[in-house]
Structure formats: C-alpha cells, structure tokens
C-alpha cells in the first residue's frame, strides 16, 4: 500500500499540481517539514520525474481533471485574473482553467472598425492601467482607440453649482497622468486574451474552456480519488454542460451579478434595486468643439454623463462620446424608442435646459410620443434663445465654454438600457472560493468605478496567491531520497491557495474599500435625487466650497483615480518589510 501511495505521489508531483493533505496520518501536534511515509528502497537519488511526455499518469488514475485554480466567467474581470496569474512565473507550473459560456472568437478576432464604436465602454483609472501594464496587456491594445482625458466638469441642474476637476491640480508627479482612459470593453478583452496567449507561449498553463456552461458545482463526497491516495472531497467539483468534471483547489467566481459560484458557496448578496434605468449610446458630437472633457450633469431624475471616446481625425469628421443617462424606467423606455434626430435633441436638452423645461418635455414625451419629434427641435431652439436673450457676447461665450459639445448624431444600434442596482456580497471568500468583480459587488455607474473595482479585486487576489506560493503557503510536494528512503517534503506548512486563511488577506483588503466606494456612490445618487430646497441649498454650498478649495479637489481626484490607494499600499508594504 505504501509503495502504491509513493508512486502516486511521485506522479502527481510530476504533473506539478499543488496537492492537499495525504490520507496517511502525520503524527504530532504540528506538521513537520519532512515526514517519512515508506521505507521502500529506490536506486535514484533525485526527485521523481514524469515520463518523456510529462504525463501525470501514464497508467491508472488520470489527473487531467485536477486544477489548481478554476475561474468561472470570461468577462473583463475573469480574463484579467487569468492573465495576471499567467503573467507570474510562480504560476507557470500551476494548472489553471478559465470557463466561459459564450464563444470568445468574436473577441479574439476583433479589429477596430473605422468610425464605429461600441456602446460598452469603460473609464480606466490610473490604478487599473498600472495593472494592465504589469500583466503585459497595455502593449497589446490599439492606442489610437484609447482616449485619455484630463478634465471633468460636474454640475447641479437645479442650482448650477459646479465642480471642475483637472489633473494639473494634482501636483508634481501626477499632473501628467490623465483622470482616466476611455476604451471599449471588447477592445480591452481582446488585448487581455492576446496577452494570455503570449504568456502561454512562454510557459504558462492557462486553459480556456469556452462555449460550455457550468451545469453544477458541488463537493463530491464519494469521489474515487482513493486510488491515488489523496482526499479531494473538500475540493469544489465543477460540472460542465458537456459532462466534463473539474476538481479545483481554488474556485474563483467572476461570473457576474447572478453568480452561480457565489450561490454554491452560500454567500448572500445584499443590497437593493434603484428605481432607475441607465440608457447608453454612442454619440457623434460637434467637431468644432474640443472633445477632451468628461461632462456630468445631475438631474433630479438621475445623472447624465457624456465621456470622450475619440476626437475628429482621419476620416472621422465628428468627435465620438459615450453617454450614460440614468433616469426613471418609463422615461428610459421612451428615450430609447425615439427617432435619431429627436433623441439627439433631447440629449442636448438634458445637458442644457432647466429642470422646469425638462419636466415639460418629459410630459410631452410620455403623453404625446407621436408629435414629440416635431416639438422637441422647436422647443429646444426657442428655450435656448430665451435663456441667452439678455446675455452679452462675452457672457454667451462663457456659457458655451461651460457646456459640452452639441450632439449631432447617434451611432446605429448603439442605444441600450439596463436597470441599476447596488449589491455587495456579505463576504468575498469561503473555503476554496473567492469572488471578484460583479460576482462580489455591483455599483451605480455615476462614478465609472464598477470595472475599476473589479480590476483592483483581480490585482489583490493575484498578489495574495503569489505571496502564498512564494511563502510556501501553497504546499509544493516532492519526493526526495535520503539514504535510499523515500521522504515526502513539505514546503513550510500545509496551507493551500484555496485555504480560507490565505484568502482572508484578499477579503480584508478589498471588502472595506469596495464598501466605501459603494456607499459614496449611493449617497451621491440619493443626495442629487431630491428637489427639496434645504438639501439643494446644502449640496450647492458644498459643491461651491469644494470647487474653491483645490487641495480638497485633488484628494477627491486621487481617491477616484486610485492614486491614494496605491500610495497607502506602498506605505504598508514598506512598513511590513
């Protein structure tokens, strides 16, 4: 029996898997560094190696179904985690799988289409860009399809109180860093997958399983792993729609807000739905005005934001911006259904007219949708002229300078909508389970932080796992021979990558930070969602005070850009060392 177990251990070592405890008992109150499991004499005085093809089992039990890490979900968070692990030399000997239900071929084969942009875009903060550079994604991107911006203007539709952000106020070392970079989601995923392929060509073992759904996740108590002498009953088993079963020491849920991995781990998701839907669209904007600023106006029904995606260049006669307009569900449905011209006029109205004017337009939109198209253009022109009638030329230029470029078109099939909600998992980890991205938290889009939070999750989780490998918290089991006696050597002690104590470093770092961002966005949403005079007065006073005090604005910018977090992480790391 001992000889068979010894051979099994050697075979599993040759597969370079990180393995759990052996059924053979280890005596004593603590696990020793080396424990002798058999006295079988073997002539070699070296680690046992695999056959010439590196197969874990040329005979008997196969370990093809055993993985160190399985990531469920091939969105940005899931692929970024896969890429981050594949980029680390410590993980090149580890077996990792990424499971995605949909076909990734359209993403892998994506190429930029001139003048056409996706409506799914993300605003990448400097901290997210830093991660993408670290894992070799940034150089795989088409940089003429990435739009950095240095300015942002945010204002209250009721009072007109405004805060203007510019990176020049950040001081030396940060003034040349953009507030964010705008990029299409499909473009970002394309770059991530290209980087994964490159890492695989350099020795990583990242397997992508696509077009196959996860049908079940469970602990298989009756698993037939006794043949190889190991108890894998506490490893999650991921059953796929093609009948394949994967056993994994760490299961990562990057599978969205309705995460099956989170449900498997019995982790509740806490939060609420907003009575708000977001309308997104890709807009063509007036080429006569610079398209280098992000604009956000807080309306009582919800904020509307347009963010620069491209400036006029080559054959692109107009600038391109991405719009996110949060509003009531019935208004969102009506806005999406408008003809193109009427839609553009209404977006311009939402960015320029008073709340009283907008209430009138909303009423007409809902009650008289057939005649709204002929009404909106005339109303917008007339109401704009009334607003500017008594202004001097200088005052009109100043007003125009403080307004975003006019929307002149909307790209075909770019309009879409979705409900908004706030969610946060009650915990981000369970034994052998970790959650990242939307599987862990969902946030209001008003600050553009959702995907950036997910990428910060990815960064911290991969750092924690790397730390575990380096510190021996993942056991690396090898069989050596001392005086012709086979000895099983443990590196440090038997903590595993999926072990709850190792994962707690990830959860303790990310949970509080994510809750703080979720709470801040929720409070901003509620603060600007009322027309009560005392609250409008108080928030306007606060807006004007912040705008007048640049050090406060600089700290707000650093927090939103992830620069404050990066600095504190460096300080903690320095103190720890």
N, C-alpha and C positions, 0 to 999 in steps of 0.2 A: 504493500500500500504506500509506504514511504517513498519507494523508488518511483512509482507511478506519479505521485504528487510532485516529486523533484523534477521529473521530465515535463510535467505540465507547467510548473513554474518557469522552467527554462524557456519553454515555447512561448509563454506569454511575455516573458522579458524580451524575447527576440522580436515580438510584434510591437515592442516599445509602448505598451499600454501602461497607464498608471492604475494599479490594481488595489482592491480593497483588502480587508483582513483575510487571513487564511483560516480555514477551519481547525487546523492543528493548533492546540492551545499553546499560549505563551504564558509561562509561569512567572509569578512575582507580581508585585504591586504596580510596576511600571514596565513599559515595553523596552527591552534592551536594544542596543544598537545592532547586535547580531545574535540570532538565535539559531541553534543547530537543529535541523529537522530530520536529518538522516545520517547514517554512518556509511552510506554506500560509497565504495571506492571507485573513482573515475580517473583515468590516466591524465586528462588535460589539467593544466594549471592556469586556466584562463576563464573568463566569462563564457557561458554557453551562448552560442550564436545561432542564428536561423540558418536554414538551408540556402542554397545559392539564389533562390528567388525571394528570400526574405519572408517566406510564408510562416505565419504563426503556428499553423498546424498542417503538416503535410499528411498526417494520418489522424484519424479520430476527430475529436471535437474541434470545430472551427471557431475562431474569434472574429469572424468578419462582421458579426452583428454587434460587437462591443466597441463603444466610442468613449473618448474622454469627455467631449463636450458635444451636445446636440443643440443647435439653435433653431427654434421654430419661428418662421417669419422672415421673408426675404425682402422686406421694405428697407428703407434707409438705415434704420437702427440695427436691424438684423444683419444686413450685409456689411455695415460698418464694423460691427463687433467681429464678424467672421474675418474681415480684412485686418483688423487690429491684432487679433490673435495670430493670424498667418504671418504678420509682419515681424513677430517676435521670434528670434532664434530659439528661445527656450521651448517654443511650441512646435517646432518643426518635426519633432519626434512624436507629437501627440496626434491622435486621430480625432478629427472634428468634422461634423456634418452640419450643413445648413439646409433646412427643409422649407420649400416654398410651393404653395398650392398652384400658383399660376405659372405660365410659360415666361421665362426670363429672356427668351430670344429677342423680343422687340426692344428690351432694354439694352441687351448686349450689342445689338446691331444698330442702335440709334445713331443717327448722324444729324447734325444741325440742318434745319430747313430754313432757307433764306426768307426773312420777313415773317416767319411763323413761329410763335412761341406758345408753349404750354400754359394752361391756366393754373397748373400746380407748381408753385414756386416756393422757395424758402429763402429767408433772410438769414444768412450765415454770420454769426458773430465772430470776432477775432479768436475767441477761445475754440470755437468749432473749426475754424480754418487752421488753427495750430494743430489740432488733432489730425485733420486731413493731410497736412504736410508731414506729420510724424509717421503716418502709416502709408506714405507714398501714393496718396490719391490725387493730391493737388496738381501734380505734373501730368496727370492723365486727362485733365479737363481742357475744354476749348475756352481759352481765356477771353476770346472775343465774344463769348456768350455769357460772361460773368460781368455784372455791373456793380462796382463799388459805389457807395455814396457816403459823403462826409457831412451832409446837412440833413436835419429833420425839423419840421415845424408841426407843432401840435396846438390846437386851439379849441376853445369852447364855443359852440354855435350860438348859445344864448347870450353870453356876456362879451364874447370876443376876446377874452383873456387868452394869452398866447405864451408858449414856451418855445424858444428857438435853441436847438442843440447844434453844436458844431465841434468837430474834433480839435479845432485849434485851441480850445479852452482846456484840453487835457494836459497840457504842459509838455516839457521836453521828453522825448522817448515814445510818446503816444500820439502826438499831434499828427503824425503822418500815417496813422492807422485809420482806415475807414470805420464808420459806425457799423457797417455790415456790407456784405456782398450778396447781391440777388442772383439766384441761379435756379434753373428749372429742376424739379425733383428727378425727372428721368435722366437729365444730364449728369446730376450728382451720382445717381445709382450706376449709370454707365461707367463713370470713372472709378467707382468703388470696385465693380466687378472686373474691370480691366486690371486694377491693382491686385485683386485676389489671384487672377490668372498668372500675373507676373510672380507673385510670391510662391505660387505652386510650382512654377518653373524653376524656382531657386531652392526647392526642398520642402516647402510647406505641404501639409497633407489636409487640405481643405476640400471636402467633398460637397458638391452642390446637388441636392436632390430636388428636382423641380417637376411641376405638373403632376404632383402627387399630394393628396391631402392627408392630414393626420386624422385617423378614424378613432383612435382611442389612446389614452395614456393611463398607465396603471403600474402597480407593483406586482410582479408575478411571483407569488409565494412558492409556487410549485415548479419554478424554473429548473431545468435539468442541467445545472452547472456543477453538480456534484462530480461529474465525470472529470472535470479539470481541477477539482479540489478547492473551489472558491465559492463563497456565498455572495451571490449578486442579488439577493432578494430585496435589498433596500435600494437598489438602483432603479430609477424610472425606466419603464419599457414603453417606447413609442411605437404604436402600431400604425402602419401606413395603409392607404386605401388599396395598394397592390398586394397586401398580405405580408409585406416585409416588416420585421420587428427589429428595433434598435434598442439596445441597452446602453444607457449612458450614466456616467458618474456625475455629470452636471448637465441639467436641462435648463436652457435659457428661453424664457418667453419673450419674444419680440414680435408677438402675433396680434397686436392691436388692442383696441379698447374692449373687445369681447373675447379676451384671451382664453383659449382652452387650457393653456399651461397654468394660468392663474386659477382657473376653476379646479384643475386637477390637484393643485396644492392647497385647496380650500382656503384661499385668500380672498376676503371680501373686498369689493371696490366701493369706496364711499364717495358721496358727492350728490350732485343734483343736475337737472337739466335746466338750462336757461330758456325763457320764453322768447327765444331769438334764433333766427337762422342767418347764416352767412351766405351772401351772394358773391361769387368770384367771377372775374372776367379778365381777359387780356385786352388792353385798350391801346388804340393809336392816339397819340397826343400831338398837339400843335408843335411843329418843328421850329417855329420862330422863338420858342422859349426854351431855355436850358432845362434838360430833364435829368438833373443831378441831385434832386432833393426828394426826400420821402415826406409825404403830407398825410396828416391825420386830423380829421375834424370830429369832435364828439357831439353827436346829435342826441336828443332825448330818447330816440328810438334805438340808438346804438351807433358806434363809431363807423365812419367810412374812411378808408385809407387807400391811397394810390402810391405805389412804390416803383422807382425807375428800374426798368429791365434792360433798356437799350436806348442809345441816343441815335439821331439820324446819321447814317453812314452808308457808303457804297450805294446800293440800290434801295436802301431803306429810307424813304423820303420823310417818314414821321418817326418821332420817338415812340417807344413802347413802354407801357406801365402795366403793372399788375394791380388789380383792385380787389379789396376785401371790404364788403359793405355788410355790417351786422345790423339787422332790423327785425321787425316783427314778422312772424311766419306768413301772414296773409299778404303783407307788403312784399316780402321776398318773392312769393309766387307770382305776384303781379309784375314785379320788376323784371323777373327772368323772361316773362312772356311778351314783353314789349318789342315792337319792331326796332331795328337797329338805330334809326335816327332818333326815335323817341327815347330809347334807352340812354343814348349819349346825352341828350338834352337834360334828362332827369339826373344823371350823374353830375353834370355841371351845376345844376340847380342845388343838389345836395351839398356841393362843395362851396357854393357862393351865396345862396339866398338865405333869408332869415328863417327862423323856425316857424313863424306865423305863415310865411309864404309856402313853406314846405307842407304844413298841415293842410292848406287849401289844395295843393297839388296831390297829396296822398288821397284826400277825399275824392277828388275827381278821378284819380287812377282806379280806385276801387269801385266807385259807383257808376262811372261812365267810361269804361275802358275803350269802347269803340271810338269815341270822339276825343280821347286823350291825346292821340298823335297830333291832331291839328291844333290842339290847345297848348301843349307844352312849349312849343317853339315860340309862339307869340307871347305867352306869359313870361317865359324866361327873358326874352329880349326886352319886354316892357318893364318888368320889375328891376332888371339890371340898370336900365336907363333912369328909372326913378331914383334908385339908390345913389347914382353918380351925378344926378342933375345939378346939385348945388356945389359940387366939388370943383376945385381949381385943377388945372392941368397937372400941377405938381402933386396934389393930393390923389388924383386918379392914377398917376404913375406909381405912387407909393402903395395904393391899394392893389393894383395889378401885380406889383412885385411880390406882395404878400400872399398871392393866390397861386394855386397850382396851374399848370398849363391846361388849356381847354382840351376836352376830349373830343376828337374828331371822327372816331370810328371804334368799332369793337370787332375783334377777330372772330371769324366764323366758328361756330360750335364751341366757343370758349366760355360761355356762360353756364354756371352750375351753382348748386346750393347744397347746404348741409346744415343740420341742427347743431347748436352749440351746447356744450355741457362741461361740467367740471367733475373730474374723477381723480381719486387717489387711492391706490391700494393700501389696505390697512398695514401691510408690511411688504417689503420688496423681495424678501427671501424666505425660503423654507429649506428643510434639509434636502440638499441636492437640487434645489430650484432657485433661480434668480429671474427677476423681471426687469426689463429695460423698455424705455420709450413709452408708447401709448398703452402698453400692457400694464405699466406701473402708474401712469398719470396722464390725464387729458386736461388741457388748459384752454382758456379763452384766447383767441388769436390776436387780441388787440395789441399785444406787445411783440408778436412774432417770435415767441420763445419756445413753442412746443417742440419743434425738431431739435433746437439747440439743447434743450434739456435732455432729450433722448441721446444726443451725441455725447453730452457730459456723462450720462449714465454709462455709455459704452466705454468712454475713456477710463473712468474709475474702476469699472468691473474688470477690464483687461489689465489694468495696473495691479489690482488686488490678486488676480490669478497669476500674473507674472511674479509678483512678490512671493506668493505661495510656493511656486516652483523653485525660485532661487533660494528660499529659506528652508527648503526641504519639507514644507508643509504638505506637498504632494509627495507620496512615497514613490521612490524610484526603486523597484525591487530588482536586484540582480543576484545571481548565484555565482559565488566565487568558491575556490577550492583551497583550503588550508590544510596542509599535511594530508592530502587526498581525501579530506572530509568536506562534503558539500555544506556550505553555510549560506543562509539567507540573510542578506544585509539590508537593514532599513536605513534610509537617509533620514536623519533626525527622528521624527516620530510619526505615528500613523494618523496624520490629519490629511484630508483629501480636498481636492479642488471643490468638490460639491459639499464639503463639510460646513455646517452652519456657522462654526466659529470663524472660519476664514471668510465666509461670505458676509459676516456681520461688519467687517471693515468697509465693505461696499455700501451696505444699507445705512450705516451710521453717517457716512459722508454725504450720501445723496438724499436721504429722506428729508432731513431738515431744510436743506437748500431748496428742494423741489416744493415743499410745503410753503416756504416763504414766498417763492415766485407765484405759486397758485393763489395764495392769499392776497398778494399785492394786486394781481390782475383782477381778481374777483372784486376787491374793494374799489378799484378804479371803475370797473363796469357799473357797480351799484352807485357810486358817487356821481357819475355823469348821467345816470339813467333817470334822474328826477328833475323836475322843473320847480320844486319848492324854492321860494325866494331866499330864505335864510341859507339853504345849502348852496344855492347858486352863488350867493354873495361870498360865502366862506371859501368855496373852491376857487373862485375867481381871485380872491385875495391871495390864496396860496399859490396859484399859478403865477400871478404877477410878482410875488415875492421871490419865488424860485427863479424866474426869468431874470430878475435883477441881481441875483447873487450867484455869480459864476462858479465859485467853489462847490456849491450845492449841486448845480447842474453837472459839474464834472464828476462828482461822486455818483450821481444817478446814472450818468452815461457809463461809467466804469462798471457799475453793477449790471446794467443791461447788456453790456458788451462782453461780460465775463472776465474783465481785466482785474477787478477787485478779487475775484475768486482765485485767479491764477497767482496773484501776489500772496494771498494768505496761504495757499497750498505750498508755495516755495518756502515761506517762513516756517511753516510747520515741519516741512521736510528737513530744513536746515537745523531746526531745534532738535528734531528727533535724532538726526545723525550726530 
